[in-house]
Amino acid sequence: MTKYLIILLFLFSSITILAQKEALSPRNANYDMEVSLNPDTKIVDGKMELNWINISPDTITELQFHMYLNAFKNTESTLMKESGGSIHGSKAGTDELSWGWIDIKSMKIQGGENLSSKIEYIQPDDDNKNDQTVIRIPLRDSILPGDTIDILINFESKLPELFARTGYKDNYYLVGQWFPKIGVYEPAGMRFAKSGAWNCHQFHAESEFYADFGVYNVSITLPKDYVVGATGALVNEKINGESKTLKYHAEDVIDFVWTASKRFIEVKDEWEHVKIKLLIQPEHEDLAKRHIESAKIALDYFTEHLGPYPYGTLTIVDPPLTAFGSAGMEYPTFITAGSFAWMPEGIKFIENVVIHEFGHQYFMGILASNEFEEAWIDEGFNTYFETRIMDATYGEKTSSF
């Protein structure tokens, strides 16, 4: 364990040095998106421009993308077969509206090839032909080392009734793994790879995610009575009649997630350079301080022991009890916690979840490790540090994990 901690301290020290420069990461997968939510149909209409840079020494002849929402398309996807339709205390719906999917309406290279007709579903993990969570697109013109490609995509995402920590419940939305997301190309030598290849796994019941760093600029349009939170910083909000558009910007992150609800109460606070926003249920408003204070404790501890938190925002989401299956999840600058009305001060469930999920900003958010193949770097180290923080703050053996 000591050897691994020394390695991690070196990595986070390197991040501290890099923080003095303009970019903290290669920024080789950058997304500009404009999306709109229709609460009646539970559909997100989107268009995006993906700027992808080939940072490998290899010539790329095809692209691979994750289509995660297709895991909720039917009972025959790999995720549904492995889970039996039940994950983290939530069960998949059975009616048509409860299913989810993602569909690419068009895909083309800016100023070049139309890729729409070349999209092919593949199953790199289990050969389940009914699983449509990964696509490949062969390219007419190869992408040379160091070259950049801009891909224009129009897509439609139908959100499922909340399951596996994404989707909707009543007027609450947690929109995660919701857009066509390019995989990670790993050259020979990266994580012991013998030859260059795409790392783009299907969506499984017991797995999480892996992606490259990038810059995200995302505009979200939805009815104006929804309160919204998202990865990164809100840079603009504009009311347009009965709807509103919010623009978010995030740098050096590996994903983008957002939430919306008519019932959220917004609580704001600050810790050094970090603007903290808590989106909490009205019946839990008396628990707001516990959420905020535990986030500050985690920020203090990780900054002192591993290195500075490199982002300027942190959003904490308190899901409703009816959507508790979305509690306890992490995304860049954004975590979901979980609480119950009248929770006693002596039960440190809120503190435990907030500290644990914040820890994922370091493991794997800053490291961008492969959660699917190397969970010990993600949950393993994070649980170790979460336990240390709980012990140091609230007493030994107060961690629930």
C-alpha beads as a LAMMPS data file, in Angstrom:
LAMMPS data file: protein, C-alpha beads

401 atoms
400 bonds

1 atom types
1 bond types

-500.0 500.0 xlo xhi
-500.0 500.0 ylo yhi
-500.0 500.0 zlo zhi

Masses

1 110.0

Atoms # bond

1 1 1 0.000 0.000 0.000
2 1 1 2.851 2.403 0.860
3 1 1 4.372 1.972 -2.596
4 1 1 1.065 2.823 -4.312
5 1 1 0.534 5.865 -2.084
6 1 1 3.976 7.194 -3.053
7 1 1 3.072 6.779 -6.732
8 1 1 -0.253 8.556 -6.227
9 1 1 1.365 11.407 -4.312
10 1 1 3.776 11.843 -7.215
11 1 1 0.871 11.948 -9.681
12 1 1 -1.059 14.525 -7.681
13 1 1 2.120 16.590 -7.174
14 1 1 2.477 16.605 -10.950
15 1 1 -1.099 17.869 -11.231
16 1 1 -0.244 20.710 -8.851
17 1 1 2.643 21.740 -11.093
18 1 1 0.490 21.453 -14.215
19 1 1 -2.165 23.635 -12.587
20 1 1 0.092 26.584 -13.247
21 1 1 -0.320 26.019 -16.994
22 1 1 -3.304 26.662 -19.211
23 1 1 -4.425 23.024 -19.636
24 1 1 -4.377 20.238 -17.056
25 1 1 -4.931 17.439 -19.559
26 1 1 -4.463 16.484 -23.237
27 1 1 -7.989 17.731 -24.025
28 1 1 -8.275 15.341 -26.923
29 1 1 -12.055 14.708 -26.752
30 1 1 -13.910 18.036 -26.760
31 1 1 -17.679 18.445 -27.002
32 1 1 -19.840 21.413 -27.986
33 1 1 -23.514 20.505 -27.515
34 1 1 -26.914 22.156 -27.806
35 1 1 -29.709 20.060 -26.301
36 1 1 -33.340 20.448 -25.304
37 1 1 -35.508 18.407 -22.931
38 1 1 -39.142 17.599 -23.639
39 1 1 -40.612 16.638 -20.233
40 1 1 -43.701 15.098 -21.841
41 1 1 -41.862 12.608 -24.041
42 1 1 -38.726 12.355 -21.831
43 1 1 -36.646 12.951 -24.966
44 1 1 -33.477 15.013 -25.214
45 1 1 -32.890 16.347 -28.732
46 1 1 -29.271 17.237 -29.315
47 1 1 -26.692 18.314 -31.794
48 1 1 -23.009 18.239 -31.046
49 1 1 -19.600 18.841 -32.499
50 1 1 -16.893 16.490 -31.298
51 1 1 -13.325 17.680 -31.702
52 1 1 -11.118 14.581 -31.391
53 1 1 -7.323 14.601 -31.519
54 1 1 -5.298 11.500 -32.295
55 1 1 -2.684 11.698 -29.518
56 1 1 -1.420 8.190 -30.270
57 1 1 1.466 7.245 -32.598
58 1 1 -0.964 5.103 -34.641
59 1 1 -2.958 5.772 -37.781
60 1 1 -6.674 5.491 -36.953
61 1 1 -8.919 3.810 -39.518
62 1 1 -12.163 3.640 -37.547
63 1 1 -13.936 5.310 -34.620
64 1 1 -15.836 3.678 -31.768
65 1 1 -18.518 5.269 -29.594
66 1 1 -20.489 4.342 -26.496
67 1 1 -24.286 4.406 -26.875
68 1 1 -25.012 3.762 -23.215
69 1 1 -28.744 4.556 -23.187
70 1 1 -29.423 1.625 -25.521
71 1 1 -28.817 -0.604 -22.501
72 1 1 -32.358 0.414 -21.476
73 1 1 -33.867 -0.319 -24.877
74 1 1 -35.209 -3.810 -24.164
75 1 1 -34.800 -6.833 -21.911
76 1 1 -32.138 -8.391 -24.136
77 1 1 -29.316 -5.862 -23.692
78 1 1 -26.258 -7.064 -21.810
79 1 1 -26.991 -4.801 -18.843
80 1 1 -30.577 -6.056 -18.536
81 1 1 -29.621 -9.706 -18.857
82 1 1 -26.838 -9.395 -16.287
83 1 1 -28.904 -7.365 -13.806
84 1 1 -32.241 -9.081 -14.171
85 1 1 -33.717 -5.584 -14.348
86 1 1 -32.673 -4.559 -10.816
87 1 1 -29.655 -2.401 -9.881
88 1 1 -28.840 -0.365 -6.754
89 1 1 -32.333 -0.799 -5.362
90 1 1 -34.132 0.395 -8.488
91 1 1 -36.032 -1.764 -10.940
92 1 1 -36.444 -1.279 -14.671
93 1 1 -39.899 -0.190 -15.808
94 1 1 -42.112 -2.385 -17.933
95 1 1 -44.163 0.022 -20.055
96 1 1 -43.098 1.729 -23.267
97 1 1 -42.441 5.126 -21.687
98 1 1 -40.101 3.586 -19.127
99 1 1 -37.617 2.300 -21.724
100 1 1 -34.651 4.393 -22.872
101 1 1 -32.565 4.571 -26.008
102 1 1 -30.267 6.766 -28.061
103 1 1 -30.455 7.245 -31.804
104 1 1 -27.988 9.026 -34.083
105 1 1 -29.957 10.931 -36.701
106 1 1 -26.907 12.014 -38.668
107 1 1 -23.123 11.883 -38.391
108 1 1 -20.604 13.543 -40.677
109 1 1 -17.077 14.835 -40.669
110 1 1 -17.071 18.608 -40.905
111 1 1 -16.222 19.445 -44.489
112 1 1 -15.850 15.770 -45.340
113 1 1 -17.355 12.289 -45.323
114 1 1 -20.946 11.530 -44.354
115 1 1 -20.716 8.709 -41.799
116 1 1 -24.429 8.110 -41.132
117 1 1 -24.761 4.993 -43.294
118 1 1 -21.520 3.481 -41.977
119 1 1 -22.592 3.119 -38.342
120 1 1 -22.393 -0.486 -37.176
121 1 1 -23.310 -1.948 -33.796
122 1 1 -20.629 -4.194 -32.322
123 1 1 -20.382 -6.326 -29.177
124 1 1 -16.700 -6.451 -28.202
125 1 1 -17.297 -8.129 -24.833
126 1 1 -19.899 -10.880 -25.153
127 1 1 -21.140 -11.187 -28.759
128 1 1 -24.693 -10.418 -27.613
129 1 1 -26.165 -9.307 -30.922
130 1 1 -29.112 -7.716 -29.118
131 1 1 -26.831 -5.274 -27.297
132 1 1 -26.494 -1.903 -29.035
133 1 1 -24.311 0.029 -26.578
134 1 1 -21.202 0.287 -28.802
135 1 1 -20.853 1.379 -32.428
136 1 1 -17.951 1.430 -34.869
137 1 1 -17.578 3.689 -37.885
138 1 1 -14.958 2.830 -40.535
139 1 1 -13.303 5.892 -42.048
140 1 1 -12.537 6.576 -45.698
141 1 1 -9.702 8.887 -44.724
142 1 1 -7.438 7.732 -41.918
143 1 1 -6.532 9.989 -38.991
144 1 1 -2.770 10.364 -38.736
145 1 1 -0.870 10.805 -35.449
146 1 1 -1.395 14.350 -34.189
147 1 1 -4.285 15.045 -36.562
148 1 1 -7.644 16.452 -35.493
149 1 1 -11.105 15.495 -36.688
150 1 1 -14.364 17.420 -36.158
151 1 1 -17.497 15.272 -36.184
152 1 1 -21.019 16.724 -36.384
153 1 1 -23.718 14.562 -34.795
154 1 1 -27.463 15.025 -34.471
155 1 1 -28.912 12.639 -31.895
156 1 1 -32.031 11.867 -29.896
157 1 1 -31.941 10.389 -26.403
158 1 1 -35.028 8.888 -24.768
159 1 1 -34.462 8.852 -21.013
160 1 1 -35.573 5.729 -19.139
161 1 1 -37.624 5.722 -15.988
162 1 1 -34.877 6.046 -13.431
163 1 1 -32.706 2.945 -13.438
164 1 1 -28.989 2.324 -12.988
165 1 1 -28.542 5.944 -11.874
166 1 1 -29.880 7.636 -14.959
167 1 1 -33.275 8.761 -16.216
168 1 1 -36.405 10.392 -14.774
169 1 1 -38.891 9.959 -11.938
170 1 1 -41.888 12.289 -11.958
171 1 1 -40.343 15.768 -12.569
172 1 1 -36.839 14.791 -11.421
173 1 1 -34.162 14.069 -14.037
174 1 1 -30.633 12.748 -13.677
175 1 1 -29.204 12.808 -17.182
176 1 1 -26.076 10.666 -17.221
177 1 1 -24.332 8.665 -19.978
178 1 1 -26.760 10.303 -22.345
179 1 1 -24.882 11.334 -25.511
180 1 1 -22.782 9.509 -28.134
181 1 1 -19.444 9.292 -26.322
182 1 1 -16.235 8.420 -28.089
183 1 1 -14.194 5.553 -26.657
184 1 1 -10.554 5.677 -25.623
185 1 1 -7.902 4.694 -28.147
186 1 1 -5.030 2.950 -26.355
187 1 1 -1.702 2.586 -28.209
188 1 1 0.716 -0.272 -27.606
189 1 1 2.224 -0.047 -24.133
190 1 1 -0.679 1.811 -22.558
191 1 1 -1.927 -0.260 -19.610
192 1 1 0.078 -3.248 -20.962
193 1 1 -1.599 -3.222 -24.395
194 1 1 0.428 -5.254 -26.919
195 1 1 -1.013 -3.392 -29.889
196 1 1 -3.093 -0.282 -30.436
197 1 1 -6.869 -0.681 -30.155
198 1 1 -10.050 1.055 -29.054
199 1 1 -11.111 0.486 -25.466
200 1 1 -14.880 0.775 -25.738
201 1 1 -16.746 -1.708 -23.565
202 1 1 -20.435 -2.435 -23.622
203 1 1 -22.604 -1.214 -20.745
204 1 1 -22.573 -3.907 -18.059
205 1 1 -24.500 -4.272 -14.814
206 1 1 -21.389 -4.259 -12.614
207 1 1 -19.126 -1.737 -14.285
208 1 1 -18.531 1.963 -14.616
209 1 1 -16.804 4.138 -17.174
210 1 1 -13.609 5.222 -18.936
211 1 1 -13.070 8.282 -21.123
212 1 1 -10.551 10.858 -22.324
213 1 1 -10.250 14.399 -21.001
214 1 1 -11.796 17.295 -22.833
215 1 1 -13.491 20.675 -22.748
216 1 1 -17.296 20.716 -22.699
217 1 1 -19.539 23.581 -23.783
218 1 1 -23.162 22.536 -23.298
219 1 1 -26.373 24.530 -23.773
220 1 1 -29.505 23.055 -22.182
221 1 1 -33.019 24.275 -23.028
222 1 1 -35.996 23.195 -20.919
223 1 1 -39.110 24.688 -19.236
224 1 1 -38.196 27.674 -17.102
225 1 1 -39.688 26.296 -13.873
226 1 1 -36.969 23.614 -13.612
227 1 1 -33.947 24.123 -11.349
228 1 1 -30.811 22.795 -13.039
229 1 1 -27.347 21.639 -12.004
230 1 1 -24.547 20.290 -14.177
231 1 1 -20.879 19.528 -14.585
232 1 1 -18.743 22.674 -14.709
233 1 1 -19.713 26.320 -14.377
234 1 1 -22.902 28.065 -15.450
235 1 1 -21.794 30.875 -17.745
236 1 1 -25.159 32.169 -18.970
237 1 1 -28.884 31.753 -18.401
238 1 1 -31.549 33.231 -20.684
239 1 1 -35.342 33.118 -20.373
240 1 1 -37.218 32.573 -23.646
241 1 1 -40.948 32.817 -22.942
242 1 1 -41.886 29.616 -21.088
243 1 1 -38.458 28.028 -21.534
244 1 1 -34.915 28.892 -20.593
245 1 1 -31.439 28.071 -21.910
246 1 1 -28.490 27.487 -19.620
247 1 1 -24.920 27.359 -20.898
248 1 1 -22.260 25.395 -19.040
249 1 1 -18.499 25.235 -19.494
250 1 1 -16.144 22.602 -18.081
251 1 1 -12.445 22.064 -18.717
252 1 1 -10.245 18.999 -18.259
253 1 1 -13.094 16.617 -17.432
254 1 1 -13.974 13.158 -18.683
255 1 1 -17.771 13.432 -18.791
256 1 1 -20.756 15.768 -18.554
257 1 1 -23.922 15.126 -16.534
258 1 1 -26.897 17.277 -15.570
259 1 1 -29.970 17.214 -13.410
260 1 1 -33.259 19.085 -13.362
261 1 1 -36.265 19.216 -11.059
262 1 1 -39.085 21.590 -10.213
263 1 1 -38.689 20.813 -6.510
264 1 1 -35.010 21.493 -5.904
265 1 1 -34.082 24.100 -3.327
266 1 1 -30.729 25.654 -4.205
267 1 1 -28.234 26.284 -1.414
268 1 1 -24.971 28.044 -2.248
269 1 1 -21.700 28.198 -0.328
270 1 1 -17.969 28.543 -0.986
271 1 1 -14.733 26.845 0.014
272 1 1 -11.591 28.729 -0.982
273 1 1 -11.795 28.887 -4.803
274 1 1 -14.692 26.427 -5.082
275 1 1 -18.330 27.480 -5.498
276 1 1 -20.497 24.810 -3.887
277 1 1 -24.106 24.329 -4.975
278 1 1 -26.446 21.957 -3.180
279 1 1 -29.716 20.976 -4.861
280 1 1 -31.828 19.543 -2.065
281 1 1 -35.377 18.296 -1.619
282 1 1 -37.652 20.702 0.335
283 1 1 -38.352 18.075 2.999
284 1 1 -34.583 17.729 3.582
285 1 1 -33.757 21.426 3.764
286 1 1 -32.799 21.136 7.442
287 1 1 -30.033 18.729 6.375
288 1 1 -28.387 21.198 3.995
289 1 1 -25.640 22.194 6.426
290 1 1 -24.565 18.572 6.861
291 1 1 -24.143 18.157 3.103
292 1 1 -22.131 21.370 2.761
293 1 1 -19.917 20.810 5.801
294 1 1 -18.998 17.251 4.823
295 1 1 -18.041 18.463 1.333
296 1 1 -15.758 21.071 2.889
297 1 1 -14.196 18.428 5.151
298 1 1 -13.436 16.309 2.095
299 1 1 -12.010 19.289 0.211
300 1 1 -9.747 20.109 3.148
301 1 1 -8.494 16.564 3.573
302 1 1 -7.831 15.740 -0.072
303 1 1 -6.147 19.100 -0.659
304 1 1 -3.843 18.601 2.309
305 1 1 -2.982 14.962 1.673
306 1 1 -3.103 14.569 -2.115
307 1 1 -3.204 17.954 -3.799
308 1 1 -5.553 20.791 -4.725
309 1 1 -8.994 20.259 -6.168
310 1 1 -8.426 21.663 -9.668
311 1 1 -11.982 22.748 -10.459
312 1 1 -13.905 25.866 -9.473
313 1 1 -17.288 24.253 -8.835
314 1 1 -18.885 21.369 -6.981
315 1 1 -22.568 20.463 -7.333
316 1 1 -24.211 18.137 -4.786
317 1 1 -27.591 16.611 -5.627
318 1 1 -30.057 15.230 -3.086
319 1 1 -32.415 12.930 -5.033
320 1 1 -36.032 12.408 -3.995
321 1 1 -36.871 9.220 -2.121
322 1 1 -38.776 7.942 -5.160
323 1 1 -35.546 8.192 -7.176
324 1 1 -33.155 6.944 -4.526
325 1 1 -31.633 4.622 -7.127
326 1 1 -29.761 7.690 -8.406
327 1 1 -28.140 8.403 -5.025
328 1 1 -24.453 7.864 -4.346
329 1 1 -22.939 8.525 -7.762
330 1 1 -20.051 10.627 -9.028
331 1 1 -19.320 12.649 -12.141
332 1 1 -16.815 15.459 -12.765
333 1 1 -17.550 18.371 -10.364
334 1 1 -20.944 16.758 -9.662
335 1 1 -22.065 14.144 -7.138
336 1 1 -25.340 12.688 -5.936
337 1 1 -25.703 12.068 -2.214
338 1 1 -28.755 10.695 -0.412
339 1 1 -30.725 11.549 2.714
340 1 1 -33.956 10.888 4.569
341 1 1 -36.227 13.280 6.441
342 1 1 -35.483 13.676 10.155
343 1 1 -32.165 11.826 9.885
344 1 1 -30.513 11.943 13.356
345 1 1 -27.223 13.790 13.743
346 1 1 -25.613 10.671 15.160
347 1 1 -26.183 8.690 11.962
348 1 1 -23.448 9.859 9.580
349 1 1 -24.979 8.479 6.395
350 1 1 -25.091 11.862 4.641
351 1 1 -21.514 12.688 5.614
352 1 1 -20.294 9.255 4.554
353 1 1 -21.912 9.410 1.123
354 1 1 -20.832 12.991 0.377
355 1 1 -17.228 12.307 1.420
356 1 1 -17.105 9.061 -0.525
357 1 1 -18.584 10.475 -3.717
358 1 1 -16.431 13.589 -3.538
359 1 1 -13.383 11.335 -3.282
360 1 1 -14.171 10.071 -6.752
361 1 1 -13.228 13.518 -8.060
362 1 1 -9.674 12.276 -7.409
363 1 1 -10.209 8.536 -7.919
364 1 1 -10.958 8.288 -10.885
365 1 1 -11.900 11.803 -12.030
366 1 1 -8.481 13.450 -11.925
367 1 1 -6.598 10.245 -12.726
368 1 1 -9.039 9.182 -15.488
369 1 1 -8.360 5.538 -14.702
370 1 1 -10.293 2.704 -16.301
371 1 1 -13.098 1.938 -13.845
372 1 1 -14.245 -1.030 -15.908
373 1 1 -10.930 -2.904 -15.848
374 1 1 -9.137 -1.415 -12.821
375 1 1 -11.719 -0.860 -10.103
376 1 1 -9.048 -1.090 -7.387
377 1 1 -7.679 2.301 -8.492
378 1 1 -11.181 3.747 -8.328
379 1 1 -13.251 2.232 -5.517
380 1 1 -10.270 0.686 -3.773
381 1 1 -8.229 3.822 -3.107
382 1 1 -11.297 6.000 -2.705
383 1 1 -12.756 3.782 0.014
384 1 1 -9.389 3.835 1.798
385 1 1 -9.311 7.643 1.867
386 1 1 -13.007 7.916 2.726
387 1 1 -12.411 5.701 5.764
388 1 1 -9.435 7.828 6.839
389 1 1 -11.508 11.010 6.612
390 1 1 -14.456 9.537 8.521
391 1 1 -12.146 8.202 11.246
392 1 1 -10.291 11.498 11.572
393 1 1 -13.448 13.616 11.654
394 1 1 -16.166 11.610 13.355
395 1 1 -14.334 8.816 15.167
396 1 1 -13.068 5.349 14.304
397 1 1 -15.287 2.933 12.419
398 1 1 -17.865 5.563 11.502
399 1 1 -17.569 4.744 7.801
400 1 1 -20.420 2.662 6.418
401 1 1 -18.410 1.253 3.515

Bonds

1 1 1 2
2 1 2 3
3 1 3 4
4 1 4 5
5 1 5 6
6 1 6 7
7 1 7 8
8 1 8 9
9 1 9 10
10 1 10 11
11 1 11 12
12 1 12 13
13 1 13 14
14 1 14 15
15 1 15 16
16 1 16 17
17 1 17 18
18 1 18 19
19 1 19 20
20 1 20 21
21 1 21 22
22 1 22 23
23 1 23 24
24 1 24 25
25 1 25 26
26 1 26 27
27 1 27 28
28 1 28 29
29 1 29 30
30 1 30 31
31 1 31 32
32 1 32 33
33 1 33 34
34 1 34 35
35 1 35 36
36 1 36 37
37 1 37 38
38 1 38 39
39 1 39 40
40 1 40 41
41 1 41 42
42 1 42 43
43 1 43 44
44 1 44 45
45 1 45 46
46 1 46 47
47 1 47 48
48 1 48 49
49 1 49 50
50 1 50 51
51 1 51 52
52 1 52 53
53 1 53 54
54 1 54 55
55 1 55 56
56 1 56 57
57 1 57 58
58 1 58 59
59 1 59 60
60 1 60 61
61 1 61 62
62 1 62 63
63 1 63 64
64 1 64 65
65 1 65 66
66 1 66 67
67 1 67 68
68 1 68 69
69 1 69 70
70 1 70 71
71 1 71 72
72 1 72 73
73 1 73 74
74 1 74 75
75 1 75 76
76 1 76 77
77 1 77 78
78 1 78 79
79 1 79 80
80 1 80 81
81 1 81 82
82 1 82 83
83 1 83 84
84 1 84 85
85 1 85 86
86 1 86 87
87 1 87 88
88 1 88 89
89 1 89 90
90 1 90 91
91 1 91 92
92 1 92 93
93 1 93 94
94 1 94 95
95 1 95 96
96 1 96 97
97 1 97 98
98 1 98 99
99 1 99 100
100 1 100 101
101 1 101 102
102 1 102 103
103 1 103 104
104 1 104 105
105 1 105 106
106 1 106 107
107 1 107 108
108 1 108 109
109 1 109 110
110 1 110 111
111 1 111 112
112 1 112 113
113 1 113 114
114 1 114 115
115 1 115 116
116 1 116 117
117 1 117 118
118 1 118 119
119 1 119 120
120 1 120 121
121 1 121 122
122 1 122 123
123 1 123 124
124 1 124 125
125 1 125 126
126 1 126 127
127 1 127 128
128 1 128 129
129 1 129 130
130 1 130 131
131 1 131 132
132 1 132 133
133 1 133 134
134 1 134 135
135 1 135 136
136 1 136 137
137 1 137 138
138 1 138 139
139 1 139 140
140 1 140 141
141 1 141 142
142 1 142 143
143 1 143 144
144 1 144 145
145 1 145 146
146 1 146 147
147 1 147 148
148 1 148 149
149 1 149 150
150 1 150 151
151 1 151 152
152 1 152 153
153 1 153 154
154 1 154 155
155 1 155 156
156 1 156 157
157 1 157 158
158 1 158 159
159 1 159 160
160 1 160 161
161 1 161 162
162 1 162 163
163 1 163 164
164 1 164 165
165 1 165 166
166 1 166 167
167 1 167 168
168 1 168 169
169 1 169 170
170 1 170 171
171 1 171 172
172 1 172 173
173 1 173 174
174 1 174 175
175 1 175 176
176 1 176 177
177 1 177 178
178 1 178 179
179 1 179 180
180 1 180 181
181 1 181 182
182 1 182 183
183 1 183 184
184 1 184 185
185 1 185 186
186 1 186 187
187 1 187 188
188 1 188 189
189 1 189 190
190 1 190 191
191 1 191 192
192 1 192 193
193 1 193 194
194 1 194 195
195 1 195 196
196 1 196 197
197 1 197 198
198 1 198 199
199 1 199 200
200 1 200 201
201 1 201 202
202 1 202 203
203 1 203 204
204 1 204 205
205 1 205 206
206 1 206 207
207 1 207 208
208 1 208 209
209 1 209 210
210 1 210 211
211 1 211 212
212 1 212 213
213 1 213 214
214 1 214 215
215 1 215 216
216 1 216 217
217 1 217 218
218 1 218 219
219 1 219 220
220 1 220 221
221 1 221 222
222 1 222 223
223 1 223 224
224 1 224 225
225 1 225 226
226 1 226 227
227 1 227 228
228 1 228 229
229 1 229 230
230 1 230 231
231 1 231 232
232 1 232 233
233 1 233 234
234 1 234 235
235 1 235 236
236 1 236 237
237 1 237 238
238 1 238 239
239 1 239 240
240 1 240 241
241 1 241 242
242 1 242 243
243 1 243 244
244 1 244 245
245 1 245 246
246 1 246 247
247 1 247 248
248 1 248 249
249 1 249 250
250 1 250 251
251 1 251 252
252 1 252 253
253 1 253 254
254 1 254 255
255 1 255 256
256 1 256 257
257 1 257 258
258 1 258 259
259 1 259 260
260 1 260 261
261 1 261 262
262 1 262 263
263 1 263 264
264 1 264 265
265 1 265 266
266 1 266 267
267 1 267 268
268 1 268 269
269 1 269 270
270 1 270 271
271 1 271 272
272 1 272 273
273 1 273 274
274 1 274 275
275 1 275 276
276 1 276 277
277 1 277 278
278 1 278 279
279 1 279 280
280 1 280 281
281 1 281 282
282 1 282 283
283 1 283 284
284 1 284 285
285 1 285 286
286 1 286 287
287 1 287 288
288 1 288 289
289 1 289 290
290 1 290 291
291 1 291 292
292 1 292 293
293 1 293 294
294 1 294 295
295 1 295 296
296 1 296 297
297 1 297 298
298 1 298 299
299 1 299 300
300 1 300 301
301 1 301 302
302 1 302 303
303 1 303 304
304 1 304 305
305 1 305 306
306 1 306 307
307 1 307 308
308 1 308 309
309 1 309 310
310 1 310 311
311 1 311 312
312 1 312 313
313 1 313 314
314 1 314 315
315 1 315 316
316 1 316 317
317 1 317 318
318 1 318 319
319 1 319 320
320 1 320 321
321 1 321 322
322 1 322 323
323 1 323 324
324 1 324 325
325 1 325 326
326 1 326 327
327 1 327 328
328 1 328 329
329 1 329 330
330 1 330 331
331 1 331 332
332 1 332 333
333 1 333 334
334 1 334 335
335 1 335 336
336 1 336 337
337 1 337 338
338 1 338 339
339 1 339 340
340 1 340 341
341 1 341 342
342 1 342 343
343 1 343 344
344 1 344 345
345 1 345 346
346 1 346 347
347 1 347 348
348 1 348 349
349 1 349 350
350 1 350 351
351 1 351 352
352 1 352 353
353 1 353 354
354 1 354 355
355 1 355 356
356 1 356 357
357 1 357 358
358 1 358 359
359 1 359 360
360 1 360 361
361 1 361 362
362 1 362 363
363 1 363 364
364 1 364 365
365 1 365 366
366 1 366 367
367 1 367 368
368 1 368 369
369 1 369 370
370 1 370 371
371 1 371 372
372 1 372 373
373 1 373 374
374 1 374 375
375 1 375 376
376 1 376 377
377 1 377 378
378 1 378 379
379 1 379 380
380 1 380 381
381 1 381 382
382 1 382 383
383 1 383 384
384 1 384 385
385 1 385 386
386 1 386 387
387 1 387 388
388 1 388 389
389 1 389 390
390 1 390 391
391 1 391 392
392 1 392 393
393 1 393 394
394 1 394 395
395 1 395 396
396 1 396 397
397 1 397 398
398 1 398 399
399 1 399 400
400 1 400 401
